[in-house]
Amino acid sequence: MAAYEKALADARARAQAIANETRDKQAAAADATRKTLEGELNVKLAEAEKSIAATKQAAMANVRAIAEDAARAIIERLIGSAPSDKAVAAAVADVLKN
């Protein structure tokens, strides 16, 4: 009976060791996969941030052009003559700074 108990205890210990080893391997594989995915996501995030910045810059350029056109038209309508492009650009730039 003692031999049976010892064999059973040894088998449980081996099973526990195999389970621990398998868990450790799976954890290491999951960690490696996570790191790979994080790296890929960081690259995609950086690309998206660049795209957003470029789109924002293009939109702001359009806003500036639209604001200049509107200001020019309003001033011309109010005073009867068109202001210089330089004056309109300076006025719009001053307003957009604030």
PyMOL commands that set and color helices and strands:
alter all, ss='L'
color gray80, all
select helices_A, chain A and resi 2-79+85-97
alter helices_A, ss='H'
color red, helices_A
deselect
rebuild
show_as cartoon
